[in-house]
Amino acid sequence: MVVAPAPDMDRRGTCKRLLPLIACGIAATSCMNDAKSWVDDVFTSAPKPRPVEQLVEPDVDIPSRDLFYGVGGKKLAPRTDVAYRFLEKDTSGMSDNFEVEDPSGRRFDAKFGRETKSEVAASRLLWAIGFYQPPVYHMREGWKIEGGPEAGPQPEARFRYDDPTWKGDGMWSWRENPFEGTRELKGLIVMNVLINNWDVKASNNKTYLREGQTPRRIYVVKDLGQSFGQTVQTFLGSQSNPDDYAKEPFIRKVDGDEVEFAFGPILLNPGVGEGIHVDDVLWTCRRLAQLSDDQLRDAFRAAGYSDAEVTAFVTQLQRKIQEGLALEQRASS
């Protein structure tokens, strides 16, 4: 005999009168969970950190950094005892660039001209205090390209390793970025002023996505070759010149807590160098002050400078660092 379900029962034996109550209970529980989550977010959760780790490495052990081989270390340094295969030529920038490949398949961007030394030294110093940089190296005159239209011995060059795990993801602006107002971004500006990098246009600022690394997205200032010279009020300055680098002071004046630099490239990127305060300068200079004399010398030795040039650059850089550290008295008063 088949028993028909009671009027208030469905075929699975569930009481129809209970269904609305169950639904209300589920909704109420969901609402309570949502409310609890909102309360936790507002009252108990710690504020989410700003993404400055995409701009500056966390927990940098500055005194242990190898400024001769840099971020890529010795293992990524281009070999001098092999011939390179020419891939393509890029003449779009101020310097000629060759894309080349070594016998093991590693690819490098080789830049020629006046920036070959200064870019390596500048990159070493930014990386030394925690800012992300690609692996760059100086190749002395005489390295060779085998076959193709550019075969033969080559002049000195800046070699930048083409890391296959890095994917370019566009440019970033000095004014519109996730780090606006942070000490780290202001510290990066101070660093560019310290090395007299007058080519601070946004097209030199690149973002990358890195496979299997944290953080995945990083923000990089590249093409640092227009450094270690004298900045001017027009489009061009000098680079890689110890005498010019010594001529230009670092800090022009301090007005209250705001620092005004003796920094010329206002036409390239108006506003860069403005709104910097004493603590921003101290942040950068304190980091640089952790570098030993040998580390600073290694940064310039790695760039292929002569001993006399190394001494001249290090002397002037240390002078500027001390000038920045002298602001400590203003910060504490």
MIVEXBA-766045 format. One line per field, with one value per residue: residue in one letter; x negated, y, z negated of N, C-alpha, C in turn. Coordinates in steps of 0.001 Angstrom, whole numbers. Layout:
<nukols>
residuo = [A_...]
nx = [X_...]
ny = [Y_...]
nz = [Z_...]
cax = [X_...]
cay = [Y_...]
caz = [Z_...]
cx = [X_...]
cy = [Y_...]
cz = [Z_...]
</nukols>
This chain:
<nukols>
residuo = [M_V_V_A_P_A_P_D_M_D_R_R_G_T_C_K_R_L_L_P_L_I_A_C_G_I_A_A_T_S_C_M_N_D_A_K_S_W_V_D_D_V_F_T_S_A_P_K_P_R_P_V_E_Q_L_V_E_P_D_V_D_I_P_S_R_D_L_F_Y_G_V_G_G_K_K_L_A_P_R_T_D_V_A_Y_R_F_L_E_K_D_T_S_G_M_S_D_N_F_E_V_E_D_P_S_G_R_R_F_D_A_K_F_G_R_E_T_K_S_E_V_A_A_S_R_L_L_W_A_I_G_F_Y_Q_P_P_V_Y_H_M_R_E_G_W_K_I_E_G_G_P_E_A_G_P_Q_P_E_A_R_F_R_Y_D_D_P_T_W_K_G_D_G_M_W_S_W_R_E_N_P_F_E_G_T_R_E_L_K_G_L_I_V_M_N_V_L_I_N_N_W_D_V_K_A_S_N_N_K_T_Y_L_R_E_G_Q_T_P_R_R_I_Y_V_V_K_D_L_G_Q_S_F_G_Q_T_V_Q_T_F_L_G_S_Q_S_N_P_D_D_Y_A_K_E_P_F_I_R_K_V_D_G_D_E_V_E_F_A_F_G_P_I_L_L_N_P_G_V_G_E_G_I_H_V_D_D_V_L_W_T_C_R_R_L_A_Q_L_S_D_D_Q_L_R_D_A_F_R_A_A_G_Y_S_D_A_E_V_T_A_F_V_T_Q_L_Q_R_K_I_Q_E_G_L_A_L_E_Q_R_A_S_S]
nx = [-850_-534_-1364_-53_-1559_-1284_732_-915_-3421_-6215_-7278_-9704_-9433_-9674_-8540_-6307_-5699_-7942_-9840_-9878_-10733_-13231_-14549_-14511_-16054_-18541_-19068_-19142_-21324_-23305_-23169_-23940_-26564_-27656_-27342_-28964_-31427_-31652_-31774_-34135_-35938_-35772_-36279_-38139_-40058_-43406_-44778_-45110_-48282_-50099_-51067_-53952_-55979_-56141_-57682_-59960_-62238_-61468_-62963_-65799_-69150_-71429_-74275_-75393_-75268_-76419_-78026_-79618_-78970_-76213_-72567_-72177_-74318_-77411_-76810_-75102_-76579_-77774_-79691_-83102_-84652_-83478_-81792_-79094_-75754_-74225_-71028_-69038_-68756_-68320_-67504_-66003_-66277_-68395_-70818_-72477_-71286_-71913_-70379_-71509_-72778_-74175_-76267_-74928_-72314_-71387_-70015_-70872_-70587_-72515_-73927_-75363_-77694_-77770_-76508_-77192_-78822_-77847_-75181_-75379_-76663_-74785_-72516_-73451_-73574_-70922_-69744_-71210_-70093_-67596_-65740_-64074_-65836_-66927_-69317_-72387_-75443_-78852_-80579_-83756_-85627_-86102_-84720_-82950_-80910_-79555_-79092_-76425_-75241_-76635_-79060_-82156_-84781_-83647_-82752_-82960_-80199_-76961_-75561_-72446_-70706_-68292_-65753_-63856_-61708_-60586_-58051_-57319_-55097_-54107_-54265_-54901_-53784_-55334_-53571_-51078_-50499_-50670_-52000_-51878_-52676_-54058_-56880_-58777_-58518_-59150_-61708_-62919_-62876_-64603_-66925_-67433_-67974_-70308_-72173_-72201_-70506_-69214_-67395_-64518_-62082_-58768_-58687_-60865_-60196_-59219_-56923_-56843_-55849_-56536_-57271_-56477_-57479_-57509_-56909_-54660_-54206_-56322_-57810_-59940_-62697_-64306_-67045_-69155_-71300_-71835_-73264_-75382_-76603_-76162_-73199_-70826_-68831_-67527_-66751_-68853_-71634_-74803_-76676_-78247_-80599_-83048_-84017_-81951_-79938_-80848_-80494_-77853_-75706_-73885_-71637_-69729_-68273_-66495_-63234_-61427_-60190_-60508_-62447_-64510_-65998_-69106_-68460_-68090_-66344_-63611_-61958_-61622_-60017_-57928_-57632_-58779_-60863_-59799_-57944_-59317_-60452_-62359_-62572_-62244_-64558_-66391_-65650_-66573_-69338_-70209_-70002_-71875_-74126_-74695_-76250_-79512_-82760_-84159_-82062_-80773_-82840_-83030_-80659_-81230_-83573_-82628_-81387_-83352_-84981_-88001_-90558_-91040_-88738_-86815_-87463_-86953_-84168_-83073_-83915_-82464_-79842_-79694_-80017_-77590_-75794_-76457_-75737_-72996_-72466_-73080_-70797_-69535_-69558_-67625_-65351_-65115_-64709]
ny = [-1193_2177_5063_8186_11376_13545_16557_18722_17826_17235_15066_14096_14032_16359_18944_21281_23628_24175_24956_27781_28774_27571_28704_31406_31188_30453_32744_34638_33737_34105_36885_37622_36648_38248_40718_40371_40058_42610_44190_43167_43981_46752_47350_45577_44534_44826_47675_47487_47028_49474_49075_49170_47351_46583_48458_48828_46550_44483_44388_44748_43780_45826_46283_43849_43598_42844_44964_44895_42804_43034_42772_40528_38937_37034_34869_35606_37344_38599_36633_37027_35583_34492_34519_36565_36290_38297_39762_41842_45409_48445_51710_53676_55170_57487_56321_53735_50382_46914_43774_40817_37421_34870_31853_29991_30660_32785_36019_39424_42970_45197_48256_51129_53918_57069_56434_53977_53389_54991_54170_51581_51999_53681_52014_49972_51335_52129_49604_48729_49972_48925_49324_47994_46520_45588_42997_44380_44980_45948_45815_45523_47126_45287_42885_40376_40061_37520_36772_38008_41450_43092_42022_41287_42857_44800_48050_49283_48405_48595_45869_44437_41963_39891_38806_35923_35455_37834_39961_42688_45318_47801_51428_53652_56515_59359_60852_59607_56794_53746_54473_57037_59779_58285_57585_55976_56358_59076_58877_57524_59512_61340_59818_59787_62470_62690_61263_62807_62227_63325_62564_62035_61298_59904_57791_56241_54761_51641_48884_45498_42081_39294_35925_33450_34826_36925_40230_39874_41874_44556_47813_49797_51985_52613_52819_54596_56075_58802_60072_61188_63557_66914_68635_70651_73546_73120_70845_68984_67529_66731_63646_60959_62245_63185_65729_67496_66421_67078_69791_70542_71348_69604_70092_72971_74756_74793_75099_75651_72583_71599_70558_72019_71266_71542_71045_70479_69434_70413_70794_68384_66829_68353_69238_66979_66344_68268_68998_67420_66370_66859_64388_62603_62900_62065_59375_58183_58873_57719_55042_54823_55459_53141_51688_50544_52041_50437_49071_51188_51945_49612_49726_51645_50675_48350_49470_50083_52315_54274_54068_56622_57991_56510_57138_59899_60039_58583_60145_62549_61586_60603_63009_64275_62532_62904_65556_65335_63783_65601_66995_65873_67238_69190_67626_66621_68810]
nz = [0_872_-804_-871_-993_-3822_-3928_-4620_-4030_-1851_883_-47_-2664_-4051_-6027_-4809_-6078_-7459_-5626_-4857_-7313_-7589_-5392_-6149_-8410_-7327_-5790_-7828_-9293_-7378_-7105_-9677_-9699_-7684_-8913_-11146_-9864_-8766_-11076_-12175_-10218_-10444_-13153_-14322_-12552_-11380_-9660_-6115_-4658_-2740_704_759_930_3497_4620_3052_1697_-1109_-4385_-3881_-3827_-3945_-4496_-3681_-967_2312_4194_6384_8204_8094_8297_9922_9369_9625_11213_13274_14726_17827_20091_21002_22669_24865_28067_29147_30431_32807_32599_32923_33654_31914_32334_31237_28921_27021_27158_29034_29108_28888_29260_28005_27898_25892_26184_24564_24708_23216_23112_23742_23387_25009_24482_25973_25844_23970_21610_20629_18417_16255_15929_14893_12396_11125_11062_9387_6937_6408_6161_3978_1733_1700_3810_6638_9343_12633_13566_14340_16130_16767_19804_20991_23628_26651_26570_28489_31456_33381_36719_38885_39468_37725_36980_35294_33216_30407_29001_25536_23415_21851_20359_20041_18467_19931_18383_18492_16815_16209_17183_19130_18181_18853_18226_15409_13602_12028_10565_10461_8969_6997_4685_3876_1886_13_-2121_-941_1852_2000_1003_3114_5057_3826_3959_6734_7075_5548_7089_9261_11474_14244_16137_15623_16702_17181_18969_18483_16341_15392_15145_14007_14300_12427_12727_10387_8163_5243_4289_7089_9021_9792_9451_11328_11800_14671_17091_16160_16970_17364_15264_12511_13359_14271_13608_15419_16327_18645_21349_21492_19708_18220_17981_16185_15340_13266_12489_13201_11613_9114_9047_8646_6026_3412_1562_1687_7_-3160_-4033_-6678_-7229_-4752_-1993_415_3436_5260_8082_11454_13625_14288_16447_17695_16036_14409_11019_9842_7185_5613_2597_804_-2330_-5394_-6798_-4705_-3194_-5112_-5368_-2986_-3038_-5422_-4805_-2719_-4187_-5493_-3819_-3223_-2672_-885_379_1733_3453_4947_6431_8364_9432_10632_12777_14530_14214_13814_11235_10190_10985_9607_6941_6978_7542_5355_3202_3611_3520_894_-446_177_-1030_-3730_-3940_-3734_-6041_-7978_-8382_-10472_-12907_-12517_-12332_-14892_-16416]
cax = [0_-1283_-821_-186_-2127_-365_837_-2020_-4689_-6524_-7551_-10892_-9085_-9973_-7340_-6273_-5650_-9286_-10712_-10126_-11524_-14614_-15103_-14758_-17203_-19769_-19296_-19533_-22707_-24166_-23215_-24746_-27970_-28069_-27455_-30161_-32578_-31769_-32240_-35549_-36713_-35786_-36756_-39190_-41088_-44504_-44710_-45893_-49497_-50223_-51868_-55294_-56913_-56283_-58658_-61176_-62329_-61381_-64019_-67042_-70397_-72252_-75722_-75875_-75033_-77587_-77832_-80424_-78179_-74852_-71428_-72307_-75452_-78416_-76281_-74454_-77499_-78054_-81028_-83984_-85460_-82649_-81222_-77654_-74988_-73428_-69611_-68417_-69302_-67309_-68063_-64924_-66657_-69540_-71974_-72197_-71187_-71865_-69913_-72477_-72573_-75417_-76128_-74016_-70950_-71026_-69914_-71232_-70475_-73814_-73810_-76644_-77700_-78253_-75789_-77536_-79372_-77016_-73968_-75713_-76909_-73528_-71668_-73989_-73282_-69493_-69516_-71873_-69232_-66333_-64870_-64201_-66623_-67313_-70766_-73156_-76888_-79692_-81454_-84860_-85841_-86740_-83840_-82748_-79696_-79928_-78106_-75447_-75717_-77428_-80109_-83478_-84986_-82692_-83163_-82394_-78735_-76190_-74796_-71320_-70207_-66877_-65235_-62629_-60610_-60069_-57247_-57021_-53662_-53798_-54982_-54208_-54030_-55799_-52478_-49936_-51031_-50145_-52869_-51816_-52735_-54833_-58286_-59580_-58528_-59926_-63094_-63404_-63152_-65837_-68042_-67717_-68615_-71660_-73076_-72026_-69872_-68316_-66453_-63510_-60776_-57987_-58926_-61929_-59632_-58586_-56394_-57090_-55226_-57565_-56736_-56923_-58161_-56673_-55653_-54692_-54366_-57303_-57943_-61372_-63241_-65353_-67770_-69702_-72607_-72066_-73584_-76762_-77112_-75575_-71878_-70648_-67440_-66984_-66460_-70006_-72687_-75957_-76653_-79495_-81679_-83291_-84168_-80613_-79200_-81335_-80118_-76469_-75369_-72768_-70510_-69820_-67835_-65432_-62223_-60648_-60508_-60566_-63798_-64615_-67245_-69763_-68176_-67681_-65523_-62201_-61172_-61328_-58956_-57673_-57133_-59663_-61783_-59041_-57186_-60189_-60705_-63607_-62570_-62393_-65990_-67068_-65350_-67504_-70740_-70512_-70222_-73161_-75200_-75006_-77206_-80914_-83558_-84454_-80855_-80598_-83865_-82677_-79608_-81855_-84524_-81837_-80992_-84495_-85700_-89386_-90702_-90902_-87321_-86108_-87703_-86273_-82725_-82750_-84123_-81355_-78619_-79732_-79783_-76156_-75134_-76669_-74931_-71637_-72410_-73189_-69448_-69075_-69351_-66338_-64291_-65008_-64457]
cay = [0_3425_6085_9547_12304_14451_17818_19631_17136_16964_13669_13697_14019_17643_19714_22514_24792_24461_25475_29220_29029_27193_29735_32608_30932_30536_34159_35349_33353_34786_38305_37752_36473_39456_41798_40105_40362_44063_44692_42815_44830_48137_47573_44694_44170_45781_48315_46812_47790_49997_48120_49698_46265_46509_49492_48644_45241_44526_43773_44735_43733_46704_46089_42593_43563_42805_46014_44677_42007_43522_41902_39274_38154_36595_33826_36200_38257_38153_36069_37799_34651_33883_35429_36732_36298_39510_39489_43016_46706_49423_53062_54595_55996_58380_55459_52514_49158_45640_42584_39771_36145_34125_30471_29204_31116_33942_37229_40679_44233_45878_49687_51780_55363_57713_55957_52585_53295_55634_53396_50449_52492_54172_50856_49302_52089_52011_48252_48588_50404_48201_49540_46918_46789_44408_42756_45104_44783_46681_44990_46318_47118_44107_41716_40112_39533_36582_36677_39079_42752_43808_41101_41814_43421_45849_48986_48983_48417_48199_44647_44192_40603_39762_37732_35388_35419_39195_40397_44107_45558_49215_52485_54263_57947_59854_61497_58716_55460_53258_54840_58485_60273_57429_57929_55195_57043_60307_58461_57217_60809_61840_59038_60275_63774_62456_60811_63758_61621_64357_61992_61437_61246_58723_56681_55406_54019_50441_47862_44127_40950_38273_34586_32697_35653_37794_40487_39552_43130_45480_49118_49968_53118_52077_53783_55561_56492_60257_60335_61499_64717_68156_68900_72012_73973_72810_69435_68108_67752_65878_62375_60206_63233_63482_67165_68093_65927_67800_71208_70808_71008_68688_70805_74421_75373_74123_76073_74922_71157_71226_70650_72424_70741_72182_69995_71247_68953_70676_70767_67000_66296_69396_68775_65989_67034_69168_68319_66507_66899_66457_62958_61864_62920_61232_57970_57736_59033_56725_53769_54904_55520_51777_51119_50802_52675_49409_48833_52313_51850_48486_50142_52381_49755_47461_50228_50255_53577_54184_54253_58054_58332_55874_57955_61189_59846_58163_61310_63482_60935_60602_64393_64543_61732_63593_66776_64924_63336_66776_67477_65203_68236_69846_66646_66403_70084]
caz = [0_951_-1700_-317_-1974_-4495_-3206_-4921_-3789_-448_1112_-790_-4091_-4666_-6340_-4003_-6954_-7948_-4571_-5009_-8521_-7297_-4497_-6950_-9289_-6527_-5454_-9046_-9599_-6414_-7467_-10889_-9317_-6971_-9893_-11945_-9025_-8641_-12372_-12301_-9322_-10895_-14509_-14835_-11580_-11201_-8339_-5092_-4361_-1391_1482_989_1214_4943_4985_2248_1062_-2565_-5200_-3100_-4589_-3112_-4628_-3098_479_3185_5180_7592_9146_8093_8037_10668_8891_10591_12097_14442_15417_19196_20287_21891_23460_25905_29059_29012_31668_32985_32830_33533_33278_31530_32391_30869_27785_27177_27396_29786_28327_29601_28558_28329_27207_25718_26645_23725_24934_22403_23914_23096_24112_24947_24793_26230_25670_22747_20427_20309_17055_15237_15660_14024_11040_10566_10785_8202_5730_6126_5648_2678_631_1722_4958_7621_10536_13408_13523_15352_16019_17715_20649_21521_25074_27200_26648_29919_32078_34441_37779_38978_39953_36710_36534_34993_31871_30071_27943_24219_23424_20677_20619_19152_18651_20282_17531_19093_15843_16084_18310_19067_18008_19044_17529_14282_13484_10732_9848_10315_8698_5708_3562_3735_517_-891_-2309_-9_3148_1834_877_4459_5693_3202_4505_8078_6917_5033_8150_10366_12640_14753_17102_14753_17365_16820_19896_17920_15207_15936_14243_14463_13632_12277_12508_9226_7177_4436_4981_8516_9748_9220_10106_11525_12555_15548_17935_15206_17471_17336_13860_12116_14083_13777_14148_15919_16374_19957_21582_21386_18733_18510_17276_16055_15315_11852_12266_13226_10460_7937_9117_8273_4634_3193_967_1855_-1251_-3899_-4438_-7673_-7153_-3342_-1430_1825_3989_6400_9061_12600_14730_14015_17663_18051_15197_13408_9727_9232_6289_4749_1549_61_-3662_-6040_-7097_-3447_-2879_-6101_-5064_-1938_-3433_-6456_-4111_-2027_-5183_-5917_-2879_-3551_-1623_119_1167_2649_4481_5821_7360_9477_10074_11484_13958_15413_14000_13351_9782_9889_11127_8496_5744_7131_7408_3993_2326_3764_3051_-572_-880_266_-2065_-5005_-3895_-4066_-7434_-8836_-8649_-11690_-13953_-12276_-12608_-16327_-17131]
cx = [-878_-608_-1054_-765_-1075_-347_-335_-3383_-4928_-6919_-8803_-10644_-9392_-8695_-7368_-6263_-7036_-10163_-10939_-10971_-12992_-15279_-15425_-15957_-18512_-20092_-19778_-20973_-23686_-24308_-24076_-26230_-28499_-28284_-28709_-31413_-32791_-32301_-33735_-36415_-36867_-36530_-37964_-40300_-42160_-44384_-45605_-47126_-49464_-51202_-53285_-56316_-57026_-57297_-59999_-61144_-62199_-62619_-65343_-68250_-71451_-73747_-76258_-75767_-76350_-77385_-78741_-79614_-76696_-73808_-71551_-73422_-76416_-77837_-75625_-75361_-77796_-79500_-81823_-84773_-84656_-82209_-79708_-76991_-74123_-71990_-68901_-69038_-68162_-67964_-67035_-65303_-67835_-70818_-71546_-72190_-71171_-71240_-70828_-72206_-73904_-75206_-75177_-72567_-70513_-71042_-70227_-70896_-71793_-73636_-75206_-76540_-78100_-77604_-76248_-78056_-78388_-75759_-74242_-75901_-75610_-72605_-72133_-73544_-71793_-69173_-70092_-70956_-67797_-65431_-65141_-64960_-66835_-68818_-71465_-74643_-77597_-80572_-82524_-84975_-86540_-85884_-83369_-81335_-80141_-78801_-77156_-76060_-76617_-78575_-81414_-83599_-84080_-83261_-82558_-80878_-78187_-75367_-73690_-70736_-68712_-66303_-63924_-61457_-60015_-59294_-56917_-55524_-53356_-54662_-54203_-54675_-54522_-54646_-51268_-50444_-50528_-50898_-52819_-51769_-53557_-56274_-59173_-59646_-59338_-61413_-63718_-63720_-64436_-67052_-68415_-68365_-70066_-72645_-72984_-71516_-68841_-67275_-65319_-62127_-60100_-58243_-60068_-61451_-58826_-58012_-56616_-56245_-56244_-56936_-57332_-57641_-57155_-57471_-55784_-54911_-55398_-57380_-59430_-61648_-64428_-66072_-68305_-71008_-72882_-72324_-75056_-77400_-76524_-74211_-71768_-69159_-66794_-66879_-67642_-70915_-73886_-75823_-78054_-80721_-81941_-83422_-82813_-79803_-79592_-80859_-78742_-76190_-74142_-71536_-70725_-69431_-66771_-64493_-61261_-61085_-60689_-61944_-63711_-65989_-67816_-69671_-67500_-66595_-64020_-61346_-60806_-60126_-58651_-57084_-57983_-60717_-61094_-58269_-57986_-60543_-61979_-63651_-62710_-63858_-66751_-66838_-66352_-68946_-71135_-70747_-71581_-74330_-75553_-76013_-78624_-81594_-83866_-83236_-80623_-81619_-83553_-81613_-80200_-82916_-83793_-81442_-82154_-85233_-87129_-89435_-90506_-89440_-86496_-86234_-86939_-84763_-82337_-82880_-82931_-80037_-78575_-79505_-78289_-75379_-75259_-75871_-73472_-71492_-72471_-71806_-68841_-68757_-68019_-65188_-64066_-64671_-62967]
cy = [1233_4457_7452_10461_13186_15785_18755_19003_17044_15509_13198_13720_15313_18420_21029_23756_25182_25126_26985_29543_28700_28256_31000_32433_31033_31984_34932_35042_34058_36257_38531_37609_37702_40605_41629_40446_41860_44672_44408_43726_46232_48299_46736_44399_45252_46408_47586_47651_48324_49129_48589_48597_45994_47518_49271_47254_45375_43906_43645_44740_44509_46438_44817_42564_43664_43808_45863_43899_42379_42439_40558_38381_37780_35635_34394_37161_37737_37675_36915_36905_33956_34958_35428_36757_37550_39139_40664_44284_47661_50800_54100_55540_56898_57597_54259_51312_47958_44598_41445_38535_35419_32660_29613_29640_32278_35198_38472_41841_44967_47324_50280_53275_55809_57180_54590_52417_53810_54835_52226_50923_52953_53013_50114_50007_52058_50642_48087_48968_49889_48406_48482_47398_45496_44184_43493_44962_45662_45691_45877_46179_45830_42864_41573_39658_38700_36477_37860_40403_43497_42957_41832_42328_44630_46806_48597_49152_48135_46978_44521_42826_40611_38556_37202_35327_36803_39554_41872_44352_47054_50156_52905_55702_58313_60413_60591_57288_55015_53763_56341_58885_59433_57902_57192_55859_58337_59988_58102_58502_61403_61116_59510_61655_63598_62060_61711_63074_62598_63815_61274_61430_59903_57544_55778_54582_52840_49575_46493_43156_39816_36926_33957_33502_36541_39038_40204_40815_44008_46732_49480_51290_52591_53219_54943_56202_57976_60716_60683_62541_65949_68346_70367_72326_73696_71310_68529_68509_66927_64598_61799_61112_63644_64972_67862_67676_66685_69249_71484_70416_70118_69459_72310_75140_74506_75193_75382_73475_70693_71521_71043_72008_71667_71216_70621_70736_69159_70604_69349_66470_67297_68814_67713_66728_68034_68362_67286_67148_66302_64958_62102_61786_62011_59747_57423_57777_58051_55354_53770_54884_54135_51095_51504_51523_51674_49119_49960_52264_50716_48876_50846_51534_48822_48139_50509_51573_53318_54408_55715_58483_57736_56722_59265_61044_59495_59336_62256_62869_60924_62006_64711_63754_62421_64892_66457_64512_64500_67386_66853_66218_68961_68918_66495_67670_70428]
cz = [0_68_-1095_-1382_-2584_-3776_-3442_-4700_-2298_-331_373_-2293_-4789_-4885_-5585_-4881_-7467_-6905_-4683_-6224_-8309_-6429_-5264_-7863_-8562_-6210_-6671_-9420_-8671_-6752_-8703_-10581_-8600_-7946_-10735_-11155_-8909_-9937_-12551_-11445_-9885_-12220_-14916_-13841_-11521_-9816_-7335_-4748_-2938_-612_1752_1270_2710_5466_4308_1616_-455_-3208_-4427_-4032_-3799_-3282_-3979_-1573_1266_4306_6396_8628_9144_7921_8751_10199_9995_11617_13346_15214_16822_19327_21275_22836_24546_26889_28913_30386_31712_33312_33499_32969_32979_31499_31951_29737_28083_27456_28231_28850_29265_28691_28984_27479_27080_26120_25813_23877_24067_23271_23082_24017_23914_25384_24954_25921_24283_21478_19935_18887_16012_14924_14730_12586_10382_10192_9541_6924_5391_5555_4243_1524_790_2906_6031_8856_11310_13287_14675_15061_17046_18468_21263_23036_25521_27220_28100_30253_33269_35464_37785_39373_38982_36186_36261_33571_31646_29022_26598_24259_22042_21078_19580_19472_18925_19546_18120_18128_15598_17347_18143_19032_18034_18222_16276_14116_12093_9899_9600_10201_7332_4491_3256_2264_-436_-997_-1310_1359_3067_1682_2209_5223_5137_3770_5893_8053_6472_6124_9379_11629_13187_15733_16368_15401_17102_17739_19443_16726_15740_14822_14873_13658_13614_11952_11248_8173_6457_4046_6475_9347_9030_10080_10131_12235_13343_16271_17102_15681_17441_15904_13696_13033_13444_14418_14516_15958_17730_20122_21277_20232_19144_17707_17192_16044_13870_11564_12254_12003_9189_7905_8531_6835_4575_2713_1114_574_-1896_-4423_-5388_-7678_-5707_-2768_38_2337_5063_7573_10263_13505_14539_15274_18073_17292_14089_12128_9070_8407_5395_3705_781_-1270_-4266_-6283_-5844_-3036_-3840_-5823_-4045_-2414_-4536_-5829_-3414_-3011_-5723_-4983_-3267_-2391_-513_994_2176_3779_5465_6836_8580_10181_11038_12782_14899_15268_13541_11842_9390_9977_9993_7239_5812_6931_5977_3029_2392_3272_1533_-1128_-875_-783_-3419_-5073_-4233_-5520_-8403_-9137_-9901_-12784_-13774_-12646_-14096_-17109_-17145]
</nukols>
